[in-house]
């Protein structure tokens, strides 16, 4: 009959934990005791099966590479979508500024009526609305030429875009002065 102590000895033999004397004594017993030798073969077979099973659970390098590549593609797509949304938001803000400026210019011009007389010194002004991040008009800047108004609007849009990048943490401040 095989005891728990015998099983422990066989496990220690398979693990290489027995001293030389203990191993020699156990091997001599194995040569004479057929049930003990059969128990050793069963333990060896169980170990082989466990090793094969655990080895089958491990992913090979090709599978790991496929998963990694799929994850990286997904991250790149997400990052690109975020950049596009941010760019569209900036463009929408600039367009809203221009539209508000045109609207305010139209409203501030008042009702149109035929001039009583034509004056050569009559001057035309172009208004550009300045809005906050909610789209509310906070100021109106007046220009005497369309070109100056357009340049100011473009400069303002760039400045607002930079402010948005700073708020979103996309810009790192490296110095506090120019």
Buried (B, 14 or more C-beta within 10 A) or exposed (E): EBEEEBBEBBEBBEEEEBEEEEBEEBEEEBEEBEEBBEBBEEBEEEEEEEEEEEEEEEEEEEEEEEEEEEEEEEEEEEEEEEEEEBEEEBEEBBEBBBEBBBEBBEEEEEEEEEEEEEEEEEEEEBBBBBBEEEEEBEEBBEBEEEEBBBEBBEEBBEEBBEEBEEEEEEEEEEEEEE
